[in-house]
Every structure is written in structure tokens, then in C-alpha cells.
């Protein structure tokens, strides 16, 4: 799928230009996306240290709250 695509160094630089210093939002971004992005940026010789908001924690808390309500 990526055979004829640009190298990751080029892609991660374009991604960094696109997001700038914006806060990244994602589900499970802390343990999945951020490590891959950080590793690719490091290999490309750039720093990627944007703040991020991971919705996983909040979704898990909401699910647990809803389950406890259903038990009542």
C-alpha cells in the first residue's frame, strides 16, 4: 500500500507543518499514535512534542458510569 508513497521523513514533516502547535485529539492516542509520531519525527530529525488529549480515559469512565447506573 505504501510502495509508491513518499518516505516517512517527508510525511512526518508535512504532518508537523499541518498541525503546527495544535493540540492533537484522538482515541487511545497516548499509547498508540503518539509513540509512532514521536519515533518518526525523531528519525526525521525534528521535534514533535505537541500536547494531546486522549479520549480513551473519558470514554472508559463514561462506560463504567453507565454500567453502574444500569445495575441500580
N, C-alpha and C positions, 0 to 999 in steps of 0.2 A: 504494500500500500504506500510505502514511503520511498520506494526505489528512485523515482524521478523527482523527488521533492527537495527543497533546499536543506542544507545541513542544519543541525540543531543550533549551532552557534549563531547562524543568521536569524533563525526563527526566534530564539530567545531574546536577541537584541531588538527585533521588531516588536515582540511582545512587551518588553520593558518600555520601549518608546510609546507604545499604545496605552499602557496602563499608567505610565508616569509614576507619581507617588500616591495614586489612589489606593484606597483600602480594598483588598480583594475579599469577596464574599463567596463562600462555597459550602457545600455539604461534605463534611469529612475532609476539608481542605488541609487541616493541620497535619494529619498523618498520611495523607495520600498526595495531594498536589504540591504542597509547599516543599517537601523534600526533593521532589523531581525538579521543580522550578529552580530551587536553590542550587542543586547539583549541576544542572545545565548552565546556569548563569556563571557558576564558578569555573566550569570548563571553558566558557567563552571569555573569561577574564573580566566579567562585570559583577557588580554587587546588586543583589536583589533582596532587599530587606523591607519590603512593604509590610505594613500592618495588614492583618487579615481578621475576618470574622467567620468563625466556623459554626454553621447552623446545626451540626450534629448534636452538640451538647443540649441545645434548646429543644430540638425535636425529641430527644430521648427523655428529657424532663417532662415534656408535654405528654408523651405517650404514657409515662409512668403515672402522671397525674390523672389522666383519663382512665387508666386501668383501675386506679384506686377508687375513683368515683363510681365506676361500674360495679365494684364489689359492694358498695353500700346498699 
